[in-house]
Amino acid sequence: MRYKPETLGHVQKVITTYLKRSSIDLYHPFIAVYVRRSDKISGKEMARAYSLKEYFDLFDADARRANITNVYLNSEENQVFDEFTQLNKEKQGYYNLFTIKTRKNIVFSSLTRMSKQKRGEIVLEFLTDLFIEAHADLHAGTLSSNWCRLVDELRLTLGKTSTYYTPENKYKSIK
């Protein structure tokens, strides 16, 4: 996965600024979790909203067996970060959260109504999230999200798979 030098420079600057480390490599091993809700629920693409606990239930046992404690959390909803705080209390503080500061509640329809400059800023935020999620050791998400599908495709090019998906049956292949 190669970004233009200017884009990669931006990504590395954001990582250094928000994560206080010079490289995402210093967080390995980690799992990236993308929680998708909002317009996917109202548009009926997802049967229902999944709680953060349900996402964690997909991988928690495997993460513990592999001693993975670092979690990169991404969502368009701020509420998810509050859910993490509560969930991690229930898990006796097992997980260490890291995330970058991005604008929330950005979906395609709102992006298209923004000025060119604002869209450019948002796209750089998206590319930073994409870089981090693609380089995670594990990834959890939902197949109803085009974002998760993009992350999955990039992970495949890096020789990684994504096996933790919410159970949206209409997106699973029939065996």
Secondary structure, DSSP 8 states (H G I E B T S, - for coil): ----HHHHHHHHHHHHHHHSSS-GGGG-SEEEEEE--HHHHHTTSSSS---HHHHHHHHHHHHHHTT--EEEEEES-THHHHHHHHHHHHTTT--EEE------S--HHHHTTS-HHHHHHHHHHHHHHHHHHHTSSEEEE-TT-HHHHHHHHHHHHTT----EE---GGGS---
